[in-house]
Amino acid sequence: MATATDKQKCLNCLASAIADLGGHVDKEQLEKISNLIIQTMTGPWRSFHTPNHIFEVGEGGDAIEIISAIFHDLVYVQVDQGISVNISRFISPYVKEDREQLVILTPPELQEDVIFNMVLMLFGFQHGQALMPMSGQNEFLSAIIAAKALDKILSLPHLTEIAACIEATIPFRAPLNSGLTPSDLLFGRLVNANETFNFGWDDQKIAEVVMRAVRLSNRDVENFASPNSSRFLNNTWNLIPETNHDLRNVNSYSVHGYRVSIQKMEGFMNFLSPEIVFRRYRNEPDEKTYYKLLAQTKQNLEVARLYLGTKLTSIAILEALSFRIGRDISLSMMMGELPIEDMAVIGLERFLPEIAEPCQPTTAIEAEVLELLDKGRTVDSSYDVKNSPVATFMVKSIGFLEMQRMLKLSKEFFKGGMTAEELIDSCDPHVMSTIKGAVFNLFDSRKSALCR
């Protein structure tokens, strides 16, 4: 929900940054822009890409970085389930929807202007191009809104620097086969913009624009280099419901739906490498800082992969068991409802025994993941408990190596290459019977409650 504090902070940041750039500060106009931004960023499906995120990304930056941060996540089509009417008026002259995809218009339908041509050039997009959600769609549309909203307030060179920063926040891009990085490509497009619009920039100035953009893009993903893996996972858990809206239906989302959410995130973490998370252009950041970012990201990704893979294995077993009841069984039926304030709930973990001689972690990563599974992440989420009782029980019973073997079989089950019963049969018999017994006891507790 939008708050007066967020709106005021956004207004103050915009007004101060625009004044620093020598722009025209019209308080009434800036209030409308601030309200538009905060209202959009507090939409019903936003849980990570919120006002707090844009303020964090802008913190410590110069005026261009602050403005760019405020606008960079304004459009997020797949999270917001579309584009709100309030912001669509800025971009409707330039794009249309065709077969559930956004497409850049072509002349004569497209009413071109200098602002749009500049943004189009910096992103390297073409007339008639279909926009892809993971390939700059949201950033491109956000940059258009930023430039159009601030037209008449800031100069075209400043708007170009802002658009360059927003372009740089397109995440997780590898170098081309030629070896050119996204920053190299942005430099080339800025050279073209400089010539086209007669900015009078030299190569050093253009390089500084790119280095600033790298600074902003690295702050946008700085969570990946968090010195605390639990904090990294906390933010990961905030991301999950943005793209799986069913999870907002606490205590009614299905085992299958929860599993798909975890599976998507586990696949995403396995796709990532530190080198495509953080960027370096010339000496931004300096070598020591850059390699520290990469090292911490590598550590966090290793923890996240093992943590998510282990949770995925445990939820696969529960999903396979749920198939004996039906095909759309809620997770709360199998594990109990989430704890509710001032209301006692009985969960599956109450019926899972302590392991007298648990399997011991064999690496520091395993030890950290077991701690996270057992004790829990440091922050609650609205749709999930912090700890993972079934995964913890399985790891302590059979160890991480056996869990990794089960993960491969679980993925076969997800693809339809293995039946639910075959997955159940492949699991350690003692582990399987204990989990089944715990589910029976959970059902019996409900039966007893009904019979009172």
Kinemage of the C-alpha trace (Angstrom):
@kinemage 1
@onewidth
@group {chain A} dominant
@subgroup {mainchain}
@vectorlist {calphas} color= white
{ca met a 1} P 0.000 0.000 0.000
{ca ala a 2} L 1.267 3.452 -0.926
{ca thr a 3} L 2.233 5.563 2.071
{ca ala a 4} L 2.557 9.312 2.486
{ca thr a 5} L 6.133 8.766 3.678
{ca asp a 6} L 7.114 6.972 0.461
{ca lys a 7} L 5.475 9.653 -1.671
{ca gln a 8} L 7.222 12.421 0.219
{ca lys a 9} L 10.586 10.656 0.020
{ca cys a 10} L 10.165 10.130 -3.712
{ca leu a 11} L 9.203 13.784 -4.179
{ca asn a 12} L 12.166 14.991 -2.132
{ca cys a 13} L 14.612 12.757 -4.009
{ca leu a 14} L 13.313 13.908 -7.397
{ca ala a 15} L 13.239 17.591 -6.468
{ca ser a 16} L 16.756 17.538 -5.020
{ca ala a 17} L 18.245 15.577 -7.927
{ca ile a 18} L 16.594 17.780 -10.566
{ca ala a 19} L 17.808 20.910 -8.779
{ca asp a 20} L 21.350 19.473 -8.734
{ca leu a 21} L 21.142 19.075 -12.516
{ca gly a 22} L 19.917 22.616 -12.995
{ca gly a 23} L 16.493 21.417 -14.119
{ca his a 24} L 13.148 23.127 -13.807
{ca val a 25} L 11.525 22.107 -10.525
{ca asp a 26} L 7.736 22.413 -10.633
{ca lys a 27} L 6.531 21.065 -7.294
{ca glu a 28} L 2.977 20.387 -8.455
{ca gln a 29} L 4.208 18.488 -11.496
{ca leu a 30} L 6.742 16.537 -9.432
{ca glu a 31} L 4.047 15.610 -6.902
{ca lys a 32} L 2.010 14.036 -9.713
{ca ile a 33} L 5.067 12.111 -10.930
{ca ser a 34} L 5.933 10.947 -7.396
{ca asn a 35} L 2.374 9.798 -6.732
{ca leu a 36} L 2.365 7.925 -10.053
{ca ile a 37} L 5.627 6.134 -9.222
{ca ile a 38} L 4.701 5.119 -5.668
{ca gln a 39} L 1.178 4.063 -6.621
{ca thr a 40} L 2.586 1.809 -9.349
{ca met a 41} L 5.388 0.424 -7.167
{ca thr a 42} L 2.930 -0.536 -4.413
{ca gly a 43} L 0.633 -2.563 -6.673
{ca pro a 44} L -0.999 -5.683 -5.199
{ca trp a 45} L 1.589 -8.102 -6.604
{ca arg a 46} L 4.743 -6.212 -5.652
{ca ser a 47} L 6.738 -7.764 -2.812
{ca phe a 48} L 10.371 -7.081 -3.792
{ca his a 49} L 10.268 -4.405 -6.506
{ca thr a 50} L 8.772 -1.843 -4.154
{ca pro a 51} L 9.540 1.785 -3.186
{ca asn a 52} L 12.076 0.521 -0.668
{ca his a 53} L 14.002 -1.182 -3.475
{ca ile a 54} L 14.234 1.907 -5.685
{ca phe a 55} L 15.382 4.047 -2.764
{ca glu a 56} L 18.077 1.478 -1.916
{ca val a 57} L 19.291 1.357 -5.536
{ca gly a 58} L 19.558 5.152 -5.649
{ca glu a 59} L 21.170 5.526 -2.232
{ca gly a 60} L 24.666 6.993 -2.406
{ca gly a 61} L 24.396 7.824 -6.095
{ca asp a 62} L 24.588 11.133 -7.903
{ca ala a 63} L 21.545 12.985 -9.238
{ca ile a 64} L 21.365 10.944 -12.476
{ca glu a 65} L 21.598 7.675 -10.556
{ca ile a 66} L 18.902 8.704 -8.071
{ca ile a 67} L 16.430 9.636 -10.814
{ca ser a 68} L 17.263 6.491 -12.808
{ca ala a 69} L 16.754 4.292 -9.743
{ca ile a 70} L 13.364 5.844 -9.042
{ca phe a 71} L 12.103 5.015 -12.543
{ca his a 72} L 13.974 1.820 -13.428
{ca asp a 73} L 11.388 -0.727 -12.188
{ca leu a 74} L 8.274 1.322 -12.884
{ca val a 75} L 7.068 -1.098 -15.582
{ca tyr a 76} L 7.074 -4.767 -14.613
{ca val a 77} L 4.538 -6.396 -16.912
{ca gln a 78} L 4.815 -9.988 -15.688
{ca val a 79} L 4.537 -8.981 -12.020
{ca asp a 80} L 1.753 -6.398 -12.388
{ca gln a 81} L -0.143 -8.590 -14.888
{ca gly a 82} L -0.066 -5.803 -17.425
{ca ile a 83} L 0.438 -2.053 -17.463
{ca ser a 84} L -1.762 0.233 -15.399
{ca val a 85} L -3.829 2.922 -17.081
{ca asn a 86} L -1.950 5.606 -15.174
{ca ile a 87} L 1.394 4.816 -16.804
{ca ser a 88} L 0.113 3.430 -20.110
{ca arg a 89} L -0.630 6.927 -21.401
{ca phe a 90} L 3.122 7.600 -21.547
{ca ile a 91} L 3.880 4.554 -23.711
{ca ser a 92} L 0.704 3.873 -25.724
{ca pro a 93} L 1.865 6.157 -28.590
{ca tyr a 94} L 4.849 3.843 -29.132
{ca val a 95} L 3.751 0.244 -28.514
{ca lys a 96} L 0.762 -1.974 -29.148
{ca glu a 97} L -0.374 -5.383 -27.950
{ca asp a 98} L -0.374 -8.121 -30.562
{ca arg a 99} L -1.230 -11.712 -29.605
{ca glu a 100} L -0.493 -11.119 -25.934
{ca gln a 101} L 2.854 -9.546 -26.748
{ca leu a 102} L 3.941 -5.917 -26.751
{ca val a 103} L 5.325 -4.715 -30.080
{ca ile a 104} L 7.015 -1.417 -30.989
{ca leu a 105} L 4.907 0.458 -33.519
{ca thr a 106} L 6.087 1.248 -37.036
{ca pro a 107} L 5.488 4.428 -39.071
{ca pro a 108} L 3.042 5.838 -39.994
{ca glu a 109} L 1.181 4.398 -36.982
{ca leu a 110} L 4.139 5.412 -34.820
{ca gln a 111} L 4.251 9.115 -34.041
{ca glu a 112} L 7.996 9.459 -33.542
{ca asp a 113} L 9.666 12.175 -31.511
{ca val a 114} L 13.187 12.972 -30.354
{ca ile a 115} L 12.706 11.457 -26.893
{ca phe a 116} L 11.458 8.132 -28.242
{ca asn a 117} L 14.150 7.954 -30.916
{ca met a 118} L 16.821 8.516 -28.273
{ca val a 119} L 15.519 5.704 -26.026
{ca leu a 120} L 15.080 3.373 -29.018
{ca met a 121} L 18.687 4.049 -30.041
{ca leu a 122} L 20.139 3.442 -26.568
{ca phe a 123} L 18.371 0.105 -26.228
{ca gly a 124} L 19.273 -1.013 -29.742
{ca phe a 125} L 15.642 -1.831 -30.506
{ca gln a 126} L 13.890 -1.531 -33.891
{ca his a 127} L 10.492 -0.487 -35.236
{ca gly a 128} L 8.126 -3.465 -35.264
{ca gln a 129} L 10.209 -5.396 -32.728
{ca ala a 130} L 8.384 -7.673 -30.299
{ca leu a 131} L 9.395 -6.906 -26.720
{ca met a 132} L 10.512 -9.807 -24.540
{ca pro a 133} L 9.913 -9.751 -20.758
{ca met a 134} L 13.421 -10.987 -19.911
{ca ser a 135} L 15.234 -9.027 -22.620
{ca gly a 136} L 14.666 -5.396 -21.775
{ca gln a 137} L 10.906 -4.952 -22.227
{ca asn a 138} L 10.288 -3.510 -18.765
{ca glu a 139} L 13.432 -1.376 -18.732
{ca phe a 140} L 12.721 0.026 -22.216
{ca leu a 141} L 9.183 1.056 -21.280
{ca ser a 142} L 10.354 2.441 -17.920
{ca ala a 143} L 12.992 4.533 -19.705
{ca ile a 144} L 10.364 5.944 -22.071
{ca ile a 145} L 8.172 6.939 -19.124
{ca ala a 146} L 11.116 8.529 -17.300
{ca ala a 147} L 12.164 10.549 -20.336
{ca lys a 148} L 8.628 11.624 -21.249
{ca ala a 149} L 7.669 12.488 -17.658
{ca leu a 150} L 10.805 14.612 -17.245
{ca asp a 151} L 10.663 16.238 -20.693
{ca lys a 152} L 10.651 20.035 -20.268
{ca ile a 153} L 12.154 19.498 -16.789
{ca leu a 154} L 15.601 18.187 -17.782
{ca ser a 155} L 17.722 18.618 -20.908
{ca leu a 156} L 17.968 15.913 -23.592
{ca pro a 157} L 21.588 15.061 -22.635
{ca his a 158} L 20.506 14.462 -19.028
{ca leu a 159} L 17.522 12.379 -20.168
{ca thr a 160} L 19.923 10.339 -22.309
{ca glu a 161} L 22.160 9.661 -19.300
{ca ile a 162} L 19.100 8.531 -17.323
{ca ala a 163} L 17.948 6.244 -20.135
{ca ala a 164} L 21.476 4.769 -20.323
{ca cys a 165} L 21.373 3.940 -16.603
{ca ile a 166} L 17.975 2.278 -16.933
{ca glu a 167} L 19.188 0.271 -19.954
{ca ala a 168} L 22.080 -1.008 -17.840
{ca thr a 169} L 19.628 -2.488 -15.311
{ca ile a 170} L 18.544 -5.146 -17.830
{ca pro a 171} L 19.937 -8.021 -15.756
{ca phe a 172} L 21.920 -11.205 -16.326
{ca arg a 173} L 23.313 -10.637 -19.824
{ca ala a 174} L 26.375 -12.541 -20.983
{ca pro a 175} L 28.916 -11.089 -23.457
{ca leu a 176} L 28.303 -11.686 -27.142
{ca asn a 177} L 30.296 -14.350 -28.987
{ca ser a 178} L 32.480 -11.491 -30.221
{ca gly a 179} L 33.402 -10.741 -26.607
{ca leu a 180} L 31.527 -7.431 -26.507
{ca thr a 181} L 29.810 -6.872 -23.178
{ca pro a 182} L 26.486 -5.073 -22.598
{ca ser a 183} L 28.558 -2.090 -21.404
{ca asp a 184} L 30.589 -2.075 -24.631
{ca leu a 185} L 27.363 -2.094 -26.637
{ca leu a 186} L 25.937 0.759 -24.536
{ca phe a 187} L 29.104 2.785 -25.155
{ca gly a 188} L 28.646 2.342 -28.913
{ca arg a 189} L 25.010 3.389 -28.788
{ca leu a 190} L 25.906 6.455 -26.742
{ca val a 191} L 28.489 7.369 -29.393
{ca asn a 192} L 25.711 7.210 -32.001
{ca ala a 193} L 23.346 9.259 -29.815
{ca asn a 194} L 26.062 11.853 -29.242
{ca glu a 195} L 26.550 12.242 -32.997
{ca thr a 196} L 22.833 12.177 -33.812
{ca phe a 197} L 21.772 14.728 -31.211
{ca asn a 198} L 24.949 16.845 -31.181
{ca phe a 199} L 25.680 16.592 -27.463
{ca gly a 200} L 29.324 17.475 -27.946
{ca trp a 201} L 30.541 14.682 -25.650
{ca asp a 202} L 34.071 13.301 -25.976
{ca asp a 203} L 34.948 9.622 -25.449
{ca gln a 204} L 35.886 10.204 -21.811
{ca lys a 205} L 32.476 11.715 -21.076
{ca ile a 206} L 30.723 8.786 -22.776
{ca ala a 207} L 32.851 6.309 -20.799
{ca glu a 208} L 31.838 8.102 -17.597
{ca val a 209} L 28.163 7.755 -18.550
{ca val a 210} L 28.685 3.984 -18.994
{ca met a 211} L 30.612 3.666 -15.717
{ca arg a 212} L 27.800 5.427 -13.877
{ca ala a 213} L 25.313 3.028 -15.487
{ca val a 214} L 27.424 0.074 -14.319
{ca arg a 215} L 27.462 1.504 -10.801
{ca leu a 216} L 23.667 1.682 -10.770
{ca ser a 217} L 23.171 -1.772 -12.302
{ca asn a 218} L 25.476 -3.324 -9.699
{ca arg a 219} L 23.548 -1.670 -6.862
{ca asp a 220} L 20.344 -3.040 -8.392
{ca val a 221} L 21.597 -6.599 -7.816
{ca glu a 222} L 23.778 -6.001 -4.737
{ca asn a 223} L 21.654 -8.468 -2.762
{ca phe a 224} L 23.467 -11.265 -4.642
{ca ala a 225} L 26.684 -10.258 -2.891
{ca ser a 226} L 25.140 -10.004 0.559
{ca pro a 227} L 27.670 -11.087 3.210
{ca asn a 228} L 24.832 -13.023 4.834
{ca ser a 229} L 23.355 -15.931 2.857
{ca ser a 230} L 20.176 -15.851 4.930
{ca arg a 231} L 19.563 -12.233 3.921
{ca phe a 232} L 20.074 -13.226 0.288
{ca leu a 233} L 17.497 -16.008 0.670
{ca asn a 234} L 15.078 -13.655 2.452
{ca asn a 235} L 15.041 -11.431 -0.622
{ca thr a 236} L 14.764 -14.476 -2.885
{ca trp a 237} L 11.628 -15.477 -0.961
{ca asn a 238} L 10.194 -11.998 -1.568
{ca leu a 239} L 10.721 -12.450 -5.302
{ca ile a 240} L 8.897 -15.786 -5.591
{ca pro a 241} L 5.279 -14.560 -5.083
{ca glu a 242} L 5.771 -11.722 -7.591
{ca thr a 243} L 5.627 -14.285 -10.401
{ca asn a 244} L 3.390 -16.863 -8.708
{ca his a 245} L 0.376 -14.963 -7.504
{ca asp a 246} L -1.369 -18.085 -6.164
{ca leu a 247} L 1.011 -18.004 -3.206
{ca arg a 248} L -0.816 -14.922 -1.940
{ca asn a 249} L -3.718 -17.248 -1.133
{ca val a 250} L -2.193 -18.320 2.166
{ca asn a 251} L -3.206 -21.836 3.315
{ca ser a 252} L -4.985 -22.627 0.045
{ca tyr a 253} L -2.249 -22.782 -2.603
{ca ser a 254} L -1.561 -26.284 -3.852
{ca val a 255} L 1.417 -28.542 -3.276
{ca his a 256} L 1.928 -28.493 -7.034
{ca gly a 257} L 1.818 -24.692 -7.236
{ca tyr a 258} L 4.318 -24.289 -4.415
{ca arg a 259} L 6.612 -26.891 -6.004
{ca val a 260} L 6.521 -25.119 -9.369
{ca ser a 261} L 7.497 -21.844 -7.671
{ca ile a 262} L 10.491 -23.443 -5.937
{ca gln a 263} L 11.411 -25.311 -9.124
{ca lys a 264} L 11.476 -22.098 -11.172
{ca met a 265} L 13.713 -20.361 -8.643
{ca glu a 266} L 16.016 -23.397 -8.369
{ca gly a 267} L 16.369 -23.477 -12.159
{ca phe a 268} L 17.063 -19.745 -12.221
{ca met a 269} L 19.797 -20.008 -9.575
{ca asn a 270} L 21.447 -22.812 -11.541
{ca phe a 271} L 21.396 -20.663 -14.695
{ca leu a 272} L 23.173 -17.747 -13.032
{ca ser a 273} L 26.899 -17.199 -12.732
{ca pro a 274} L 28.548 -14.364 -10.776
{ca glu a 275} L 30.022 -12.921 -13.980
{ca ile a 276} L 26.576 -12.204 -15.452
{ca val a 277} L 25.197 -10.803 -12.184
{ca phe a 278} L 27.797 -8.067 -11.663
{ca arg a 279} L 29.506 -5.947 -14.296
{ca arg a 280} L 32.787 -4.156 -14.626
{ca tyr a 281} L 33.626 -1.458 -17.188
{ca arg a 282} L 37.117 0.030 -17.219
{ca asn a 283} L 37.790 0.623 -13.530
{ca glu a 284} L 34.171 0.625 -12.323
{ca pro a 285} L 34.210 -1.027 -9.892
{ca asp a 286} L 37.891 -1.337 -9.043
{ca glu a 287} L 39.444 -4.781 -9.373
{ca lys a 288} L 39.477 -5.617 -5.648
{ca thr a 289} L 35.828 -4.633 -5.171
{ca tyr a 290} L 34.738 -6.496 -8.304
{ca tyr a 291} L 36.358 -9.802 -7.368
{ca lys a 292} L 34.991 -9.528 -3.850
{ca leu a 293} L 31.491 -9.151 -5.342
{ca leu a 294} L 32.046 -12.212 -7.527
{ca ala a 295} L 33.368 -14.327 -4.646
{ca gln a 296} L 30.451 -13.503 -2.334
{ca thr a 297} L 27.945 -14.065 -5.137
{ca lys a 298} L 29.489 -17.468 -5.875
{ca gln a 299} L 29.088 -18.386 -2.201
{ca asn a 300} L 25.457 -17.210 -2.078
{ca leu a 301} L 24.564 -19.018 -5.299
{ca glu a 302} L 26.062 -22.272 -4.017
{ca val a 303} L 24.065 -21.970 -0.793
{ca ala a 304} L 20.882 -21.080 -2.685
{ca arg a 305} L 21.231 -23.968 -5.153
{ca leu a 306} L 21.695 -26.566 -2.434
{ca tyr a 307} L 18.992 -25.011 -0.234
{ca leu a 308} L 16.423 -24.812 -3.042
{ca gly a 309} L 17.328 -28.233 -4.436
{ca thr a 310} L 16.895 -29.791 -0.995
{ca lys a 311} L 13.540 -28.093 -0.443
{ca leu a 312} L 12.484 -29.153 -3.946
{ca thr a 313} L 13.272 -32.789 -3.136
{ca ser a 314} L 11.200 -32.705 0.047
{ca ile a 315} L 8.241 -31.031 -1.646
{ca ala a 316} L 8.444 -33.604 -4.467
{ca ile a 317} L 7.899 -36.371 -1.911
{ca leu a 318} L 4.897 -34.530 -0.454
{ca glu a 319} L 3.513 -33.914 -3.948
{ca ala a 320} L 3.891 -37.591 -4.826
{ca leu a 321} L 2.076 -38.552 -1.617
{ca ser a 322} L -0.660 -35.991 -2.304
{ca phe a 323} L -1.417 -37.755 -5.603
{ca arg a 324} L -2.872 -40.595 -3.549
{ca ile a 325} L -5.557 -38.156 -2.395
{ca gly a 326} L -6.119 -36.026 -5.482
{ca arg a 327} L -4.448 -33.868 -8.115
{ca asp a 328} L -4.958 -30.396 -6.612
{ca ile a 329} L -4.282 -30.856 -2.912
{ca ser a 330} L -3.353 -27.814 -0.840
{ca leu a 331} L 0.017 -27.721 0.868
{ca ser a 332} L -1.710 -26.882 4.146
{ca met a 333} L -3.596 -30.184 3.932
{ca met a 334} L -0.296 -32.076 3.788
{ca met a 335} L 1.712 -29.939 6.234
{ca gly a 336} L -0.790 -28.032 8.334
{ca glu a 337} L -1.741 -24.384 8.127
{ca leu a 338} L 0.722 -21.559 8.490
{ca pro a 339} L 0.971 -20.150 12.011
{ca ile a 340} L -1.567 -17.406 12.659
{ca glu a 341} L -1.108 -14.802 15.362
{ca asp a 342} L -2.986 -15.659 18.570
{ca met a 343} L -4.123 -18.998 17.127
{ca ala a 344} L -2.451 -22.331 17.799
{ca val a 345} L -1.955 -24.520 14.734
{ca ile a 346} L -0.740 -28.082 14.460
{ca gly a 347} L 1.865 -28.626 11.779
{ca leu a 348} L 3.522 -31.686 10.275
{ca glu a 349} L 6.775 -30.938 12.066
{ca arg a 350} L 5.143 -31.830 15.405
{ca phe a 351} L 4.963 -35.445 14.233
{ca leu a 352} L 8.462 -35.760 12.779
{ca pro a 353} L 10.893 -37.324 15.256
{ca glu a 354} L 14.282 -35.992 16.273
{ca ile a 355} L 17.107 -37.958 14.658
{ca ala a 356} L 19.321 -39.511 17.329
{ca glu a 357} L 22.401 -39.802 15.106
{ca pro a 358} L 21.900 -37.332 12.231
{ca cys a 359} L 23.996 -37.441 9.065
{ca gln a 360} L 26.684 -34.801 9.388
{ca pro a 361} L 27.400 -32.119 6.757
{ca thr a 362} L 30.585 -32.805 4.796
{ca thr a 363} L 31.275 -29.213 3.652
{ca ala a 364} L 30.880 -25.696 4.993
{ca ile a 365} L 28.136 -25.068 2.415
{ca glu a 366} L 26.206 -28.128 3.601
{ca ala a 367} L 26.560 -27.013 7.210
{ca glu a 368} L 25.207 -23.554 6.374
{ca val a 369} L 22.287 -24.958 4.371
{ca leu a 370} L 21.348 -27.409 7.125
{ca glu a 371} L 21.320 -24.537 9.598
{ca leu a 372} L 19.032 -22.534 7.284
{ca leu a 373} L 16.711 -25.512 6.800
{ca asp a 374} L 16.590 -26.367 10.490
{ca lys a 375} L 16.573 -22.989 12.213
{ca gly a 376} L 15.039 -21.063 9.316
{ca arg a 377} L 15.690 -17.919 7.357
{ca thr a 378} L 15.916 -14.741 9.435
{ca val a 379} L 12.707 -13.123 8.167
{ca asp a 380} L 9.163 -14.491 7.923
{ca ser a 381} L 7.343 -14.411 4.610
{ca ser a 382} L 3.591 -14.084 4.314
{ca tyr a 383} L 3.181 -17.333 2.371
{ca asp a 384} L 5.712 -19.719 3.928
{ca val a 385} L 7.353 -20.686 7.212
{ca lys a 386} L 10.986 -19.767 7.814
{ca asn a 387} L 12.239 -23.277 8.465
{ca ser a 388} L 11.852 -26.499 6.469
{ca pro a 389} L 10.916 -29.398 8.755
{ca val a 390} L 10.492 -32.122 6.121
{ca ala a 391} L 13.696 -31.190 4.295
{ca thr a 392} L 15.564 -31.025 7.623
{ca phe a 393} L 14.291 -34.465 8.651
{ca met a 394} L 15.297 -35.959 5.296
{ca val a 395} L 18.784 -34.405 5.314
{ca lys a 396} L 19.471 -35.544 8.876
{ca ser a 397} L 18.216 -39.021 7.986
{ca ile a 398} L 19.926 -39.682 4.643
{ca gly a 399} L 22.410 -36.827 4.067
{ca phe a 400} L 22.863 -34.288 1.275
{ca leu a 401} L 24.406 -36.753 -1.209
{ca glu a 402} L 21.328 -38.961 -1.146
{ca met a 403} L 19.123 -35.839 -1.352
{ca gln a 404} L 20.957 -34.849 -4.546
{ca arg a 405} L 20.242 -38.307 -6.006
{ca met a 406} L 16.593 -37.869 -5.062
{ca leu a 407} L 16.572 -34.417 -6.645
{ca lys a 408} L 17.457 -35.918 -10.035
{ca leu a 409} L 14.641 -38.449 -9.669
{ca ser a 410} L 12.260 -35.697 -8.538
{ca lys a 411} L 12.975 -33.734 -11.704
{ca glu a 412} L 12.157 -36.859 -13.727
{ca phe a 413} L 8.869 -37.029 -11.815
{ca phe a 414} L 8.145 -33.378 -12.636
{ca lys a 415} L 8.756 -34.048 -16.347
{ca gly a 416} L 6.468 -37.101 -16.333
{ca gly a 417} L 9.327 -39.559 -16.784
{ca met a 418} L 8.552 -41.205 -13.441
{ca thr a 419} L 5.259 -41.823 -11.675
{ca ala a 420} L 4.461 -40.613 -8.186
{ca glu a 421} L 4.538 -44.181 -6.896
{ca glu a 422} L 7.926 -44.813 -8.494
{ca leu a 423} L 9.323 -41.722 -6.783
{ca ile a 424} L 7.904 -42.868 -3.440
{ca asp a 425} L 9.439 -46.332 -3.940
{ca ser a 426} L 12.844 -44.795 -4.731
{ca cys a 427} L 12.991 -42.991 -1.397
{ca asp a 428} L 14.593 -44.459 1.708
{ca pro a 429} L 11.897 -46.746 3.261
{ca his a 430} L 12.365 -45.459 6.812
{ca val a 431} L 12.199 -41.830 5.688
{ca met a 432} L 9.130 -42.521 3.591
{ca ser a 433} L 7.268 -44.410 6.312
{ca thr a 434} L 8.075 -41.695 8.863
{ca ile a 435} L 6.771 -38.907 6.619
{ca lys a 436} L 3.636 -40.914 5.830
{ca gly a 437} L 3.155 -41.563 9.534
{ca ala a 438} L 3.490 -37.860 10.270
{ca val a 439} L 0.836 -37.041 7.651
{ca phe a 440} L -1.454 -39.719 9.166
{ca asn a 441} L -0.989 -38.192 12.616
{ca leu a 442} L -1.728 -34.724 11.245
{ca phe a 443} L -4.956 -36.028 9.720
{ca asp a 444} L -5.821 -37.795 12.989
{ca ser a 445} L -5.351 -34.522 14.904
{ca arg a 446} L -7.909 -32.909 12.614
{ca lys a 447} L -10.235 -35.867 13.052
{ca ser a 448} L -9.915 -35.536 16.845
{ca ala a 449} L -10.648 -31.816 16.635
{ca leu a 450} L -13.808 -32.495 14.659
{ca cys a 451} L -14.951 -35.160 17.113
{ca arg a 452} L -14.659 -32.925 20.188
